[in-house]
Amino acid sequence: MPEAQQVLISDSVKRYTLSVLVVVYTFNFIDRQILSILIEPIKADLGISDFGMGLLSGTAFAVFYATLGMPLALVADRWNRRNLIGLSLAVWSGMTALSGLAMNFWQLAAARIGVGIGEAGCSPSAHSMLSDLYPAKERATALGIYSLGIPIGIMFGLFAGGAIADAFGWRTAFFIVGIPGLLLSVVVFLTVKEPPRGHADGQTHVDPDQKNPTIIEVFRHLVARRSFVHLAVGGGLTAFVGYGLITWAPTFFVRTHNMSLTEAGFWLGLVLGIPGGLGIVAGGWISDRFGARDTRWYLWVVAVALVAVVPFGAAAFLVDAWWLSLLLLCIPVMLGNFYQGTTFAQTQGLAPIRMRAVAAAVLLFILNFIGFVFGPPAVGILSDLLVGTFQNDALRYSLFTWGFVNLWAAFHYWRAGSHLPGDLARAKNE
């Protein structure tokens, strides 16, 4: 790389951009997940079943979030990614605030769809920007730090949602968490710089007249790599477990352990936030370290972690003491997040520069379609089916079954790691 290109972007600019994107992603998950702590009061107020709340928590949001992520990523590969992130942030924050005005299932579903549409423009653009700022050997760590927005957002969403709902009602909770995002969008527009495409790979002189690949072309490119197919399926199954847990764990502690919304939000916020954040950073860091010696370990680290979480996750929903349940949950929450940084990073490594935003969107489509579209409502359906047998413990046994899906996910990460060295070698020659 020429010396002029090496100093084109300073370390301080990289750190600032990454920091702002972490905050944006934090708001993304605050607005996405706040509904989970509000399930019980909304259900009581609007008369919605567990299955219906599962649809609102997952499907209504995720279908539009996952589907529109790809066309919006196509825009990101052609347009200013910073502007797309700022605009998307303004849209989903406004729709979160409007959720507080809903008077029935359909109005709340419409607001959740709006949140999904807005959030669809965030992560593909952010992944593409960060891949232009950080080289391959640092990419899993950088994307792992970006993914800290997930546990931080969940933590603050549960903290704020539970406390505000107990004090002022569930509608006010939506207003209070939605409005600050509108202000943050202004910060994004005014202070974040768009990085040159290909900068971190030494390819800043990308021909602007070169035709960008279509969504179908990107999809075909990725599915031709067996490592991507396995890591995408494995990631989707891991997200299936994660979104089911995140969505229904607050309700589990309210129903089974008689916690208030404030108590459930506080304790689960700590569990999902701190161990979850440690897991994301540690997973990216460990994957980068082991993967630098043997490329297969970029993904084998995840396979080992997913096998290890299974007994702890199962035990967490069977014990009678609330504090022990929370303590046991720390292990699957931490290790279950190991997949985040390296899954996103290896996808970026498998994609040419002009495909990266769409490649991220294709991955997110698969993760969210398997995990978010099906995870929360599936937990709700099983809970409704088990009521006749287990009464108030139906949700307990519904969640108990969830962790075993991690074994299936671990198999796919093991296979993905086996194919990764050859697929990355092919990508370097394209």
N, C-alpha and C positions, 0 to 999 in steps of 0.2 A: 504493500500500500504506500503510495506517495506520502511524504511527510506532511504536505498541506492537508491531505485528507485525514491524517491521524489526529490533528488538532482541531478539526472542523467543529466538533462538539466537545465542550469541556466537561469534566467530571461533575462540576457543580450543576450544569444544565441537565445532565443525565439524572442526577439525584433529585433535582427539583421536579423534573417531569415524572419520574417514577413516584415521588411522594404525592404529587397532585393526583395521579392516576389511582393510587391506593385509596385516597380520600373519596374520589369519585366512585370507585368500586365498593367502598364501604357504604355510601349512600345507596348504591344499587341494591345491596343486600339488606339494608335496613328497610327499604321500601318493598322489597320482594318478600321478606320473611315476617314482617310485622304481623301479618294476618294469623300466623301460627299461635301467637300468644293471645289473640283476640277471638279464637274459635268459640269458646264457651259463651261469652256475652253476646256475640253476633248470632250464634245458634239459638240462644234463648230469646233474643229480641226479634229475629226475623223468621224463626221457626224452620230452620234448615237441618236436614239429617247429617250424620257423619259423612255419608257418601257425598252429599251436596257440598259440605265444607271442604272435602278432599278435592272436589272439582274446582272450587274457588281458589283453594290454596295452591293447587298444582296445574290442572289441565287448562283452565280458562286463561291463565297467564302463559303457561309453557308452550302451548300450541302456537301462539302468535310469536312468542319470544324466539322459539327455535326456528320456525319457518321463515320469518322475516329477517333473521340474522344473516342468511346467505345473500339475498338481494342487497341488503344494506352493506354487507361486506364487499360486494361487488362495487358499490359506490365508493367505499373506503379505499379500494385499490386504484381508484381513478381520481378521487377528489381529496380535499384537505381533511385528514383524519381528525385533527384537533377540533375543527368546526363541527364535524359529525358527532363527536363525543359531547361537546357542549350543547348542541341542539337536542340530542337524545336525552341528556340529563334533565333539561328543562321540561321535556315532554313527560317523562316518567314521574318526575317530582310533582308536576301539576296534577297528573291523574291519581297519584297517591292521595293528595289532599282532597280531591273530588270524591274519593271512596267514602269519606266521612259523611257524604250527603245521601248515600244509597238508602232506599226505603224497602228494597226487596232483593231477592236472589239475582234477578236479571240486571238490575241497576249496578249491583256490586260486581257482577260478572263483567259488565261493560267497562267498568273502571279498571278491573284487573287486566282485561284485554289491553286497555290503553297503557297500563304500566308495562306489560309485556312488549308492546310495540316500541315504546321508548327505549327500554333496556336492550332491545335487540341490536341497537347501533353502538353499544359500548365496547364490549370485550374484543370482538374481532379487530376493531380499529386500534384498541390499546395493545393487543398482542403484536400487531404489525408494527406499531410505533416502537415498542420496546425491543423488538427483534432488529430494528434498524439502529438502536442505541447500544445494544449489548451483544458482543460476539457469542458464538456458539458455546464456548467453554464457560461463559457466565450466564447463559440464557435461562437455564432451569432455576438458578438462584434468583435472578431478576423477576421471572414470572412467578416464582414462589412468593417473593415479597409482594408483588402485585396482588396475588391471590389472598394475602392477609386481609384484604377488604371483605372476604367472606366471613371469617370468624368475628372480626371486629364489628362488621355490620350486623351480624346475627346477635352478638352480645348487646350492642346498644339498642337494637330493635326490641329485644326481649326486655332489657332494663326499662327503656322508655315506655314501650307498649303496655307492659304490665302495670307499672306505677301510674301512668296517666289514665289508663282504663279504670283502675280501681278508684282513682280520685275524681275523674271528670267524665268517664264514659268512653266507650270504644271509638265513637265518632271523633272526639277531640284528639285521640291518639293519632289518627290518620292526618289531621290538619297539622299537628305540631311536627311530625317527622317529614311531611312532604314539602313544606314551604322552604326550609333552609336549602334544599337542593336547587331551587331557582336562583338563589344568591350564588351558590357555588358554580353554576353554569357561567356566570359572568366572569368569575375568576379564571375559568378555563379559557374562555375566549380571549381575555386580555393578557394572560401571563404565560401560557404554555406555547412552546414553539413546535412547529411541524418539522420533524427530522427528515433529511434527505433519504430517499429509499435506497436501501442497500449499503448504507454507510458502514455498519458494523462488519459487513462482509467484504469491504473494500471495493464495492461496485456502485459508486455514487454516480457514475456516468451511464445511467440507464437511458436507453433511447426513448424519448417521450412519444415518438411516433410508432413504437412497437405495439402491436395489438395485444390487449390484455386478454387472458384466457376467460372463457365463459364459466359459469357455475358447473355445467356438465363436464367441461374439460378438466376443471380442478378435481371434481369428484372422481372422474375416471383415473386421473393421475394418482390420487390417494388410495383408492381401492385396489389399484394394481400393486400396492406395497402391502404385503401380508402383515408386516409389523403394525401398520396403521390400522388395518381391519381389526386385529386382535386388541390393540390398545384402546381403540374407540369402543369396542364392545365391552371390554373390561372396565373402562372408565364409565360407560353408561350403567353397568350393573352396580359399580361402586356408588354412583350418584343415586341410583334407585334406592339403595340402602340409606344413604345419607339424607336425601330429601324426605324419605318416609320418617326417619328419626327426627330431623329438625322440625318438621311440620307437626308431628303428633306427640313428641316428648312433653311439651308444656301441658297439653291436655291430659296426658298420662299422669303427671304429678298432681294435677288438680283433682282428677277423679280418684286415683288410687291412693294417693298420699295426703289428700285433703289440704293441699296448699292453696293459698290465695294466688291471684294472678301476679301480684307484686313479688311474692316469695318464689313462685315458679320462674318468673322472669329473671329474678336476681340470680338464683342458684344455677339455672340452666344457662344464663348468659355467661356466667363465669366458666362453666364446664365447656360450653361450645366455643367460647371466645379464647380462653387462655390455652388449654391443651390443643384446641383446634388450630390456633395460630402457630403454636410451637410445632405441630405436626406438618403444617404447610411449609414453614421455613426449613425445618430439619429434613423433610423429605426432599426438597429441592437441593439442599446443601449436600446431603449424603449421596443422592443420585449423581450430582456433579463430581463428587470425589471418587466414588466407586466406578462411575461410568468413564472417567478419564483413564482408568487402568484397563477396563474391559467394557466395551460399549454395551454389552448385554445387560450389565448391572444398572444402567439407567432405568430399566423397567423391571428387572428382577428384584430390586429393592422393594418395589411396590407389592410384588407377589408375596414376598416374605411377610411384609407388614399386614397384608390382608388375611393371611392364614392365622397370624398371631392374634388378631382381634376377636375371632369368633367366640371362644369360650367366655371372654369378658363381657361381650355384648349380650350373650344369652343369659348369663348370670345376673346382669344388671336389672333385667325386668322380672326376675323371679324372687329376689330377696324382698323381705318385708320392711326393712329399715330404709327410710328415704335417703339418709346420708350415705349409706353403703351403696345404694343404687347409683347415686350421683358419682361416688368415688370410682365405682367400676366402669361407669360410662366414660371416664376420662381416657381410658386406654383405647377403646374403639374410636373415640372422637379424634384423638391424636394420630394414631396409626392409620386410620381411615382417610386422613387428609394427605398422606404421603404421595398420592397419585397426582395431585394438582399441578405442581410446577413442572415436573418432568414430562407428564403427558402432553401438556401444552407446548413445552420446549421441543420435544422430539417431533411433534407435528410440524412446527415451524422449520425444523431442520430437514424434514422430508419434502418441503415445498419450495419451489423456486421463488425468488423475491416477489415477482408480480402475482403470485398466487397466495401470498401469506395471509392476508386478511380473510379471503374466502376460505382458505384452508382452516383457519381458526373457527370460522363460522360453521363449516361442515362438521368439524369435531364437536362444537358446542351444540349443533343441531342433534347429533347422535346422543351426546351426553344428556341433553335436556329432554329429548323425546323419550328415551328409555327411562331416565331418572325422574324428571319432574312431571311429565305428562302422566306416567303410569304409577309412580311411587306413592304420592300422597293419597290419591283416590283408592288405590289398591289396599292400603292400610285401612282406610275407612270402610271399604266393602267387606273385608275380612272381619273387621270389628263388628259390623252390623250382623254378619252371618253367625258370629260366635256368641252374640248376646243371649240366645236361648239356652246355651250350654253354660256359659261362664258369667252371665249377668254383668255386674259392674267390672269384672276382670276381663271382659272381652278384649278391650284395647291392650291390656297387658300381654295377652297371649298372641294377639295379632303382631305386636312389635317384637315379641320373643322370636318369632319365626324369621324375622327380617335379616338378622345378622348372618344366617347361614348362606345367603346369596353371595357373601364375600368369597366363599370358597370357589364358586363358579368364576367370579371376577379374577381371582388369583391365577386360575388356570390360563386365562387369556393374557394376562400380563407376563406370565412365564413364556408363553408361545411368542408374544410380541417381542420380548427381549431376544429370543433365539433368532428371529429374523432381522432384528434392527441393524446389525453391522453391515450386512449386504445391502439393505435398502438405503442406508445413509451413504454408502460408497457409490451407489447408483446416482443418488441425488447430487453428489459433488461433480459428477461428470455430465450433468444435464445443463 
